[in-house]
Amino acid sequence: MNLKRLILAKVLPGVLLLAAASLLVYVWTTQLTNDRIPLRIPVPGNDSASETGGSSPFEKAKLTTSGGTPSDIPGSWPCFRGANRDSISLDETPLADTWAAEEPKALWAVDAGEGYAGAAINNGRIWLLDYDRAAQCDSLRCLSLADGGEIWKYSYPLPVKRNHGMSRTVPAVTKKFVVSLGPKCHVTCLDASSGKFYWGMDLVREYGTTVPAWYAGQCPLIDGDRVILAPSGSSLMIAVDLATGKVLWKTPNPHDWKMTHVSVTPMEIAGRRTYIYCGTRGVAGVAADDGTLLWETTDWKISIATVASPVPVPGNRIFLSGGYEAGAMMLQITEQGGKFQAQSLFRLDADTFGATQQTPILFEGHLYGVRPNGELVCLDLLGKVMWASGSTHRFGLGPFLVANGKIFVMDDNGELTMAKATPDEFHLLAHARVLTGHDAWGPMAIAGSRLIARDLTRIVCLDMRKK
């Protein structure tokens, strides 16, 4: 009997620990779509890129066409954060100043795979990177802006496990091309109208990219006739010819920075066009003409996940913000004799401001964003809080954009709030529940008076017209 007790005392704790670990993995990997996830911690192994070995998934890709037709509805939101990568619409279409009951009206809605990927809009079409769990395929979908009807879908096989959603990037589109970056860092360039394949790139295989936790969140940047990407493997950044897929230049990655969820941001500094990127170990500026590394700093880095992109600020400044207690920082970039330097002007603690998921907006000399406690905040360019929306108006991890002098903010559960984009005060105009699901975190897009929003599994087009 004593021997049995001794064996149990030694073996039982290990068995219980193994059972608990197995249960934890099961819960995370089989959660129902309506379960809340209080802590967004990546599931070990779920973001592995091991499945990218063997033949290229593009070799087994399939293009299917459907009955949807492009519309002649005007307006464009051609990439992540809009045409100027600043989340500000320059369209002068009048939008409603308030909403009556049942407004804003949903013009159409379509289902999507689990994720937070936002839409790009151009020429009466919508492009959306999606994931088809049943077929185990990444799918770039082209929909009609008029009614959401699918025009075509380009899919390539790729096993992706559930890990807080799957697709989370926004395509970039021109009149001729559309470029997407998939959850495991596959870059695809297609004909924007027909879905015809032009070229593809596997950043893991070709550049040794490490797929970020929760999968890739970097949105491709089209700048003129080239695509700018940050593989953060053997090369920190690359420029690719949009028409051919030929790599035009590569930026070295001497300190082995890994890919984050940040997207490359273009910026003019001292009269020179540059690209700004936040890697895992710092921030860097790269020359747009030849990929030269102009400057770098390790003063800004986040240990868990860097998500919010850099915000260019007049005076050769860059506003950086993040979650996980990172707070915010204003960088000053100086140039003398062709040499660039970056130095910190000020830092803000997380209680004052931080951006866990969505990139702040610079609008008419002030910064707008949602800090970690969920409050919408307006800052001046010295970091002073002009106002906060308060405890009765909190928005979680939802997206926001500016149009018609108003800021539109989505909360986690699909309630859309409209307020004046002014530094004077938080001036609420209206709010309405526009989505019925949860985790409404995907970046919104607006073209004319049509706002495209999503939650975890549903895309909706809202009529924002001023009646």
N, C-alpha and C positions, 0 to 999 in steps of 0.2 A: 504493500500500500504506500509506504514512504517513497519507494522507487517511482511509482506512478505519479505521485504528487510532485516529485522532483522533475520528472519529464514534462509534466503539464506546466510547471512554473517556468521552465526554460523555453518550451515550444509555443505555448499559448499566446504570449505577447506578440511574437512574430506573426503568427497566424492572424490575429486580430488586426495588426497593423497592415498586413497585406490585404485583408478583406476591406478595411476602411479605405485604403488607397484605391482598390478596384471599384468600390462604390462611388468614390469621388469622381473618378474618371468616367464612370457610367453616367452619373448625373450631369456632368458637364457636357458630355458628347451626345447625350440623348435628350437634352432639355426640350420641352415643348416651346413653341414659338411665343406663347403668351406668358412664359416665366420671366420674372424680373432677375436681372443679374447685378447684384449690388456692387461687386468688385470686378473690374474688367482686367483680370489677370490671364495671360495667355496659357492655353493648355499645352504642357510640354509635349513636343513631337508633332502637334497639329500644324505647325507652320513649317514643317520640314520640307525641303525641296528635293528629297530623294527620288520622288516620282518623276523628276524631269530627265532621268537617265534614259538611254536607248534612243529610239528615233524621235525626230522632232514632231510635236503634236500637230504642227501645220500640215504635215504630210497626210494627215487623216482628217483635215478640216472639211466642213460641209457648208455650202451656201444654200439656203432655202428662201424662196420668195413666197409672199402671201398676197392677200387682196387689198392691203392698205395702199393708199395713194397720197403723195405729197400734197400739201395745201399751198395756197397762195397767201397765207396769213403772214404779214410782215413781222419783223423783229428778229433779234439774234442774241444768243448767249453761247458763244462758240467753244467755251472751255471752262475749266475750273475757275470760279470767281469772275466769270464774264470776260468781255473783250479786252479790258485793260487789267485783268487779274487783280481787281480791287473790290469786287462784290458791289459795284455801283452801276446801276443802269443809267445810260445816257439817253434812253428813249423818252420822248416828250409826250407819249400817249397819256392823257389824263386818267388817273386812277382814283377810285372812290376814296373819300375822306372819312367815311363811316360805313358800317354794315348793318343792314336791317336783318330781321329774322331770316334764317336759311341762306344768308350770304356770308362770305363769298360763295357763289354757286359753283358746284363741281360740274364741269362740262363733260368730263369723262374720267374713267379710272381703269387701270389694268393691274393684273397681278405680276409680281416679280419674285425672283428667288431671294432668299434671306441675304440682306446686306444693306449698305448705306451708300451705294454708288449713285451719284447725282447725274443729271441729264445735261447734254450739250444740245443747243438749238440753233438751226440755221436753215434758210430756204424752205420753210414750212415743214421741216423734219425734226425729229428728236432722235438722238443716239444715246443708248444706255448700255453700259457693260453689265451683264447679268451672269448668274450661274444657274445652270440647269442640273439639279441634284439627281433627277431620275436618269438622265443621260450621262452624267458626270462630265459636263462640258462647260468651258467658258463660252459665253455667247455675247457677241456684240449685236444689239438689236437696233434696227432703224424703224421708227414709228412715225405716223402722221401726226402733226401738231393739231390737225382739225379734230380728230376723233380717237386718237390712240391706236388706230389700226396698224398692225405690223406690216411693213413694206418688205423687209428682208431680215434674215438672221444669219450671221456667220458664226459657226461654232467649231471649236477644236477640243478634242478629248483631253481631260486633265482631272485626275482625282484630287478633290479638295475636301477636307473634313470640316465639319461645323466648328467654328471657333469665333463666337460673337459675330455671326454673319460671315459672308464670304467675299462678295465683290464690294469694293469701297472706293473706286477711283472714277474720275470723270474723263471721258474722251475729249480730245481736241479736234476741231473740225475746221476745214476751209471749204471753199466752193467745190474743190475737187477731191480732197483727201479727208479721211478720218483716221485718227491714231488712238489706240487704247493701250493701257498697261494693266495686265491681268494680275490676279491675286498672288501668283507665283512668279511674277516678273517677266511674263511673256509680252513683248511689244508687237502690236499688229498694225499694219497700215493697209487700209482698204480704200476703194473708190467710194466716196461719200454717197453717191447716188445709187449705185448698183450693188455695192458690197464686194466687187471684184477684188481679189487679193493682189497686192503689190509686193509687199515684203514683210518679213517677220524676224523677230530677234528674241533669243532666250538669254536674258541677262545673267542668269545663274550659270549656264553652260559657257557663255562666251566671255563673261567678265568676272566670274566667281562671286557674284552678288549673293549675299546672305538675305534670304527672305525675312522681312521684319516680323516680329510677333504680331499676331492678328492679321497677317498677310499684308501685301503691299498697299500703301495708301498714297503713293506718289502719283500725281496726275501729269501726263506729258505736256510739255510746253512746245507749241509751234511758234517759231519766231521767223517770219519771212518764209524762206524756202528750206528751212531746216527744222528738225525736231531736237530739242535739248532734253537730255536724260541724265540722271545721276545714279549710275550703277553702284558706285561706292564699293567696288571690288578691286580689280586690278587697275581700274581708272575711276577717279572720283566723279568725273562728268564727261559726257561725250556730246558731240554735235553730229547729227545724221542727216544726210540729204533726204528731203521729204519725198522726192520722186523716185529715187533709186534704192534707198536704204544704205548707201555708201557712207562709211564713217569719215567725217571731214577732219575732226581733230579729237584728241583725248587729253584730259587733264590728269596728271599723275595723282596718286593717292599714297603719299609717302608714309602717312601715319596710320594707315589701315582703318580709316573711318568706314563704318558700316551704314547701310541704307536705313533711313528713318521713314516716318510717314509724311514728312515735309515734301512739298513740291518746289521745284526750282522757280525763283522769282527774278524777273528781269529788272534792271535798275540802271539809271544813268548816274555815274559818279565822276565828278570832275570832268565832265564832257566826254566820258568814255562809257560805252555800253557794256554792262557786266551782268553776270548771273550770280545770284546769291543762293547758297544752299546750307542747311543745317544738317551735318552728319552726326553720328553718335558721339563724336569727341570734340565737336566745335562747330564753328561757322566759317565759311570761306567765300571769297569773291573771285570769280573767274572772268577773264576777258572774253567777250563775245566773238571777237574776230578770229582768235587762234587758240583759245582754251588755256592760255597762260594763267597760272595761279597767282593772282595779284596780291591777295592778303588772306590771312587766316587768324583766328583767335580761338583759344580754348576757354575763354571766360564764360561762354554760354554752352552748357551741355546738360542734358536731363538723363538720369540714370535708367528710368523705366521706358518711357516712350516720348519722343518728340513729334508733335502732331501739327501744331499751328505753324503756318509758313511765315517767313519774314515779311514785314510791312515796310516798304520804302517810305521815308519821311523827308520832306524838303530840307535842304542844307546838308546833303550827304549823310543822312542819318538812317538808321534801321531800327525798327521796334521789334523786339523779340519777346515772346510770351509762351508760357507752357503750364502744364498741370503738374501733379505730384509734388506740390510745394515749391515748384521752380520760380513762381512769380513772374516778373518781367524785367526787361533791360532795354535801355536805349544805347545803341552803339553810334559812335561818330567815326566816319571814315575820312581820313585825310590823305592828301597826295602832295608830294614834293619831289621834284626831279624825276618823275616817273615811278616813284616808290610809294606804295600805299600802306597805311597803317590803320588798325582798328583799336579804339579805346572806349571804355564804358563811360557814359555820361551820368547815368543814374540807374539804380535798381529799385524795384518795387517788391515788397513781400507778397506772398500769396493772398493774404487777407485784403490787401489793397487792390491787386489785380493779378490775374493769371488766366491762361486760356487752355483748358484741358483738351479741347477737341477742335473748336472752330477758330479760324483766323480772324483777328480784329479788323475793323474797317476804319480807314482814315478818310474822313469826310469833312470838307470845309474847315480844315485846321484842327480837328478834334478826332480822337480815337474812340471807337465804340466797340464793346465786346462784352462777353459774359464771363464773369469771374467764377472761381471754383464753387462758391456758395449758390450759384445759379442766378445771381442778380445781373441785369443789364447795367453796364457802367459807361459813363462818358468821362474821358480823361482829356486834359489839355496836354500839350506836347512837352511839358515839364514833369508829367506824371501826377499832376494834381487831379483828384477826383472832383468833377464838376457836379455830378449827381449819380445816384444809384436807384434802381427801380424799386428797391425795398423788398421786405420779406413776403409781401402779398403778390409780387410779380417776379416769379423765379422761373427760369427756362431750362435748367439742367444742361444737357449736352447738345441741345438743338441748334440748327443753323440760323443765319440771319443775312439779310442783304438790304441795300438802300435803293429806293426808286421813288421818283417824284417828290424828293425831299422828305420821305418817310422811311422809317426803318421797320422791316417786317421780321419778326422773331418767332421761331417755332419752339415749343417746349417738347419734352420727351414723348408726350402722349398725343401729339398732333393738334394741340391748340395753337392757333396762329394769332399773334398780337401785332397790331399796327400802332406805331407811335411816331411823333414828330422827331426827325433827326436834327435836334437843336441842342446846344450846350446849356441852354437856360434852365431846363428842368426836364424830368421825365414826364412827358405829356402823352398820356394814353388816349388813343383815338377809338380803337375798337379791338375786340378779340372774339374768336369763334373757333369751335372745334371742327377741323377740316379733315382729319384722319381718325380712324377708329381703332387703329392698332397701337403699337408702342415702339419705342426706340426710333422716333422720327428724327434721325440724326443726319440723313443724307443732305448734302448741299442743295439749296433751292436754286432755281433758274427762272428768269423772267424774260419774256419776249413780247413786246407790245403790252397788252393787258392780260397775257396768259402766264400764270405762275405755275411752275411744275414743282411739286413737293412729293415726299415719300416718307413712309415709315418702314419697318423692317421688311414687309412683304407686299406693299401696295404703292402704286404710283397714281397721283391725282393731278388733274389740270384744273385750275381755278380761274374763274372769270373775275378779274380785278377792275373792270371798267368803271369809270365814273358815269352813272346813269344820266 
